[in-house]
Structures are given as structure tokens and as C-alpha cells.
Amino acid sequence: MNAIVSLFAVLALFLAAMWGVDALGLHVLFGAVVPYVAIVVFLVGVVWKVIGWARSPVPFQITTTCGQQKSLPWIPRSPLENPASTLEVIARMALEVLTFRSLFRNTRMELHPGGKAVYGPTKWLWAGALVFHWTFLIIFLRHLRFFTEPVPQLVHWLQNLDGFLKVGVPVVYLTTMGFLAAATYLFIRRVFIPQVRYISLAADFFPLFLLLGIGGTGAFLRHFVKTDVTAVKALGIGLLSFNPVASPEIHWLFYTHLFLVSVLFIYFPFSKLMHLGGVFLSPTRNMTGNSREHRHINPWNPTVKVHTYREYVEEFRERMVEAGIPIDPVPPAGKE
């Protein structure tokens, strides 16, 4: 049901944009107003989330570790599993962000007949997630050609590398096929694995359908639908220069593509997609495991005014003597 609701939500967005542009001629609304609103909501939402996370105190040193902490010189330690310095934290974080290191080592558990628990790897999930994220990044960078003039050399290199097979006219990009295949795999996995389907919510299916819609409309625009690319680039550069020109000559499918991208930007700060920023602010990842060297002070602890034994004796000495209460020897100042 969650998958069906999410699918119909994305279809409704697609049809709304198609009807608004093709039937009502709302080119300015879907080509300029909605993208600007999306960018503002995205930036404000992301900054608000990041500031909230950054201001949250960390009461304990909760570094995720699975290796020997730095201790005595003659004890071998694990610098990546249990980083003791900022440089080691950066190295572990880089491996996590760029290669999904923890997901690579993830395992799944299955109950076989007789109640026997069998553990196995989840390398297909790791490969699908890695392809999905890297192709998405490369596609995002490739699209800079619509917003810059002259086009950065990096974008040219990416385009040449991405289409080095020279298949089709226009050339079929490997990242386009990889992105659609990876997103489809992640969707199929959520539907056909009972345990994953049971815990999947609409918030898990909606971004998948939205990204599939963005990738599908983008592929159709490149290979099957003829549109004015010059007008598209003029619109892109105009959006950045605050002088957009939403030309009616641009095919309505492009406006639906742009609208779905705008919806993704609006949805991003309030969804699970914010793990993009959250991974860098997670104390389980960005803290050092050096509790044996440095004491972690809980920032929530208020300053407590203590009443030492010396102060207690000085205040109540006469009453204690009158009441016959023995007074323990008070050590000299500075030697308590």
C-alpha cells in the first residue's frame, strides 16, 4: 500500500506539470517560480537541519568502534576502526562516504528450516547503493553544462568518460543506465524481500519513485523527445542570473522533468535523504575513540557548587562538638 500511494503521488505530480504546461501554458510557473521556491526551501531547510544537529550536545563519547583502541605502545591498535586523532577520523569518514565501507561489511540473517540462523553478505545491496549514489553525483555534475558558459573542463571530461562506448545518437551515458538500474534494484529489493517490505514506509518509496521519474524523463528528453536545447540552456543560465526565460518552444516533458527535480529539492531537507549531511555530523562517526587519553565532558552537565568536608567542618564544628559527633582529621589545604 505504501508503494502504491507513493507511485500515485509521483504520477499525480507528473500529470499536474504536464497539464499545467501543455494545456494551461504555465511555463513561467513551472520553469521559474517553482524552481526558485524549491531552491529557497532546500537551502533554508538544509541549513536549519545542519545548525540543529551541530548545536546538539553529545553527552557521551559514542564512537562506533570494532577494533583495539590506542593504549600502550606495544599493543597493536586499529586506527580506522578506533581512530585516536582527527586525521584518522577523516580517513575513516572518507572511506565511509566514498566507498560505503560499513555497508560493504554488513551481513544479513536468515532463518532456515529447523530454526537455524544463517548469516551471509549483502554485497548486492552495497553495489546497488554505490552505483546509485556515484551515478547520481556524476549526472548532477554533467548537468552543469546547462547552467554555465563556458562549460567547465571537468564537465567535458566527465561527458567523454561517461559516453566512451559511443553507443547511439545522442550517445548513451553509462551513468544514465546505471542510475536507472540501481534505483530499480533498490525498489525491487524493498518489494520482494519480506523483512524489508515490512519496515518500508511511504517515505522510503516516494523518493525512489521520484528519482526514477526524474531519471526516466531525463532519458526520454535526451533520446526520444526533441526539444530546443538552446532554449533549455538559456533558461538554466537565466535561473542563475535571476533573469529566467521560460520559452514555450521547450517541450512540456522538460518542464515536468524540472518540476520533479524541484519537488525533490523541496522534499530533501525533511526526509531521510538528509543523511547526505547527517553522516558528517553523526557523533558515532565524527568523534575520536580516545577516551583513555582525554576525558569527555558532558556539555549538558551544569556547574555544581560543591561543599567540601573542610567547609562542612568549619561551618558546623561547634555544633558537632556539642552534640558529641566525632570530627575526622581534616588534611591540610591542597592535600584533600
N, C-alpha and C positions, 0 to 999 in steps of 0.2 A: 504493500500500500504506500509506504514512504517513497519507493521508487516511482510508482505511478503518479503520485501527487507532484513530485519534483519534475518528472517528464512533462506533465501537462502545464506546469508553471513556466518552464522554458519555452514550450511551444506557444503558450499564450503571449509571452514576451516577443517571440519571433513574429507572430501574426500581428501583434499590435504595431510593431515597427513597420512591417510590410504594408499594412493597411494605411497607417499614418502617412507614409511617404508616397506610395503608389496611388492611393485613392484620394487622400486629402492634400497631398503636396506639402507636407510639413517638413520640408528639407532643412530649414533653419533650426527647428526644434530638435530633430534627431541628429543633425550634423554639427551643431554648435552649442545650443543651450544644454542639452543633456550631457555632452562630454565635459563641459565646464563644471556643471554641478557634480559630476562624478569625480573629477579631479579634486575639487574642493573637499568633498566628503571624504575621499581617500586620504588626502594629506592631513586633514584635521583629525580624522579617526585614527590613523596610524600614530600621529604624534601624541594624541591623547592616551592611547594604549601604552605606548612606549614610556611616556612620562609616569604613568600609573605604575607600571612594572618597576621602573627604575627607582621610584620613591618607596617601594615596599621594603620594609626592613627584613633582614634574614636572621631569624633568632638562633639558628644553629648552623654549624658548618656541615652541610648536607651534600658534599661532593659525591657523585656516583663513582664508586671505585670497585675494582675487581683485581687489584694487584697489590704488591707489597709497598707500603708507604716508606718514604725516606726516613731512615733512623740511624743506626750505627754504620760507620763506613764499610765494614766488612760484610754487611747484609745486602745481597743484591735486591734492587728495587725496580719498580715498573714506572718509568717516567710518563708514559702515555696513559696507563691505567690509573695512576695515582699521582698526578702532577704536583710538584712541590714549588714551582715557580711560575711566573706569568708567561714566560716563553713556552713552557711545557703545556700550559693551559691553551695557549694559542695554537700550538701544534695539534693537540687533541681536537680542539674545536674545528680546525681546518679540515682534518680528516673526517669529522662528523658531517660538516656542511657540504664538502665537495664529493665525498665518496659514500656517505651514509654508513659509516663504519659499524655502528651499533646494530643497524638493521641487517647488515651482512652477517653478523654473528647471531642473529635471532634464531630461535628454534620454535617449532610448533609441537603440540602434544595431541595424540590421537588415542582413543580407547579402542582396542581391538577385542575380538571375542574372548570372553573369559575375564574381562575387566583389566586386561594388561595394558599399561600405559606405554606408548611408543613415541619417542621423540625423534624429530627429523628437522632438516634445514628448511629455510624459507627463501632460498636463493632466487626463485622466480619473482617473489614479491620485491626483493631487493633490486633485481634487474629492471622490473617494470617501473618502480619508483625512480630509479636512477635515470632511465631513459626519459621518463615523463618530465622530470624537473630540468634536465640538461637541454632537452629539445625545446622546452618552453622558453628557457633563457636565450637560446640561440635564435629562436623565432622572434622573440622580443627585440633582440639586438638587430636582426635583419630588417625589422620594420622601421628602424631609424632612417632608412633611405627615404621614407615618405615625410620626414619631419626636418631634414637637414639639406642644405645646399651650400657648398658642395658636400657630397656624401663622404663620411669618414672612410679612410682607407681600411680600417678594421672591418667595416660592413662589407666592402668589396671582397676582402679575404674570406670572410665567413660565407658569402654567397658562392664564391668559386669553390670553396671546400665542400659546402653543403650540396652543391649540384654537380660534383665532379664526374658523376656517371653519365651526364649529358643525355638523359632519357627524356624524350618528349619535347614538345614545343608549346608553351614555355617549359623550361627544364623542371623536372620533378625534384623537389628538395627532399633529401633524406630525412630531415628533421620533421617535415610535414607528415610523412608516412609513419615515422617513429612516434611522434606525438599522438596521432590518432590511434595507433595500435596500442600504445601504452595506456592511454586513457580508457580504451575499450577493455583491455585486460583488467584494469583496476575495477571497472564497473562489473564485469563478468564475475570476478572474484567475490565481490560483495553479494552478488545474487545467488551464486551456486555453492558457496561454502556455508553450510547451515549456521555455524557458530558466528561467522562474520555477518551474515544476513540478520541474525537475531539482534545484534548490537548496533546495526546500521540505522541511522535516523535520516529524516529528510535533509538535515543539514549535511549529511555525507553524500547523498545522491545529487542534490541540487547543483553544487559546484562541478561535479563530474559531467552532468548533462550540459551545464552552461559552457564548460570548456570544450566539450565535444561539439556543441553548436558553433562556438567561435572557430574552432579548427575546421569544421565541415564547411561553413560559409566561406572561410578564407580560401580553402582548397577549390571550391566551386568558382569563386571570383577569379582565381588565377588560371584555371584550366578549362572552364566550361562557359563562363559568362563574360561577355565583352563589355567593358566599361571604360570610361575615359580616365586613364591612369594619370594624365597630366592634371586633370581637374582634382583627382584624389590627392595628389601631392600638393597642389595649391591649397586645398582645404587643410591638409596636415600642417603645412608651414604657416598658414593663416591662423590656425588654432594657437600655435606657439607665439605668434606675433600679435595676438588679440585682434586679428582682422580676418576672421574666417569667411570663406566664400563657399556656401553650400549650394553647389551648382545642380540644377535639375537634370543636367546631362549625365550625372553619375547614376549608375544603375541602383535600383532600390535595394538590391541584395547587399550592396556595400553599406548602406545605412543600417540595415538590420545587423550586419556584422559589427559595425561601430557601436550600435546600441547595446548589443550583448557584451561587448568589451566594457562599455560604460557601466552596465549592471554589475559586472564582475568587480570593477573598481569600487562601486558603492558598497557591495556586499563584503568585500575583502576585510575591512577593519573589524567587522562584527562577527566574523566566522572563524572556523578552525584554520583557515588559510593564513591567519596571523602567526602561525608557527614560523613563518619566514622571519619575523622579528623576535618572536619569543625564544627561539633556540639560542640566540645570543645573550638573552637576559635570564636564562634559566640558571639558578644557583647550583643546580646539580651538575652543570657543565662548566660554568664560568668561574667557579671557586677553586682554589688550590687545596690539595689534601695535605696540609702541613700542620695539622693540629698538635703534633708533638713539638713543633718549633715555636709556634705562635698561638696565643690564646685568643679564641674568637669571642668577642664581646657582643652580647645580645643588645642591639640598639633599642629594643623595647624596654630594657631594664631602667627604671627611674633611679635617680641618685638617692641613696638611702643614708640618712644621718644615723650613724651607729652610736651606741652608748657603751664605751669600753668598761672593763672591770675596774680600772683605775678610777674613772669618772664616777662609777657607781659607788665605790668605797668612799671616795671623798665626799660624795653627796649624802650618804646615809651612815657614815661611820658612827656618829654619836648614838643614833637610834639602834644600830646593830649592837653596840656595846651595852646600852641599857637593856636591851632585850636578851642579852647573853648569846647572841649569834656569833659564832667564831668567824674571824676575818682571816682569810688566806693571805699569806705574804704577797705583797704587791712588788713585782720586779721593777728595777729602775727604769726610768723613761727610755724608750728606744729599744728595750730588750724584751718587750712582750712577745 
